[in-house]
Amino acid sequence: MDWFISLAIAIPFVALGTAIVRDCRGLRSSFYQPRIGPPSEAAEQRYGRVIRLVGWVFIVLSLYPLAAETIRLFL
C-alpha cells in the first residue's frame, strides 16, 4: 500500500518537473516573461538554467521515496 501512495505522489511531481524542463506550453518561460509580449533572451539566459534545475529537482526528489518503497517491498 505504501508503494501505491508513493507512486500516487510521485506521478504529479514527475509530470510537473518534466513540463518545467521541456517548457511544455510555455510553463518554464512563464516564470520570467514580462506581462505582455514574448520572454526576452537575456531572461532566458539568466533564469533558464535555474528553472530547469528546479524541474530536475522535482523529478529526482519525487522518485526517491518510490525507489525506497520498491527496495523495501523486495527485502
N, C-alpha and C positions, 0 to 999 in steps of 0.2 A: 504494500500500500504506500509506503514511503517513497518508493521508486516512481509511482504514478503521480504523487504530489510534486516530486522534484521535476518530473517531466512536464507537468502542467504549469509549473512556474518558469521552467527554462524556455519553453516554446515562445512565449511572447517577448522575452528579453532577447533571445536569439534573433527573432524577427525584427525587433526594433534596432538591434545592433547592425544587422545586415542592411536594413533600409538606410541607416546613417552612413555606413561605409560605402554603399553603392550609390548614394544620393538618389534614392528611389523617390520619384515625384517631387524632387527639389527639397527633400527633407533636410539634408545637410546644409544646403545653401540658404535655407530659410532662417538659420540661426544668425547669419551675419549679413544678410542683404538689407538694403535700405527699404523703407516702407513702399516706395514706388520705384519701379524700374528693376533691371537685372542686377545681380550681385557684381561687385567690382572684382577685378583680377587681384588687386592688392589685398582685399579682404580674404579672397580665396587662399592666397599665399600665406597670409598671416594666421588665419584661423582654421584653414582646411585640415592641416595635419593634426591639430589638437582635437578637432571634432571627429576625425577619422579614428584617432586613438581612443576616444570615448566610445565610439561604436565597437571597436575591438574589445574594449573592457567589458561592455555589455555582453558580448558573445562569449568571451572566455570565462568570466566570473559566473555566468549562469550555467555553464557546463560543469563546473567543479562539483556542486552537490549531486548532480546526476551521475558523474563518474564515481563519486564516493559511495552513493547508494548502489550502483551496479557492482562495485567491488564487494560491498557488504552483503549483497544478495548471493554472491557465489562463494563466499568464505564460510 
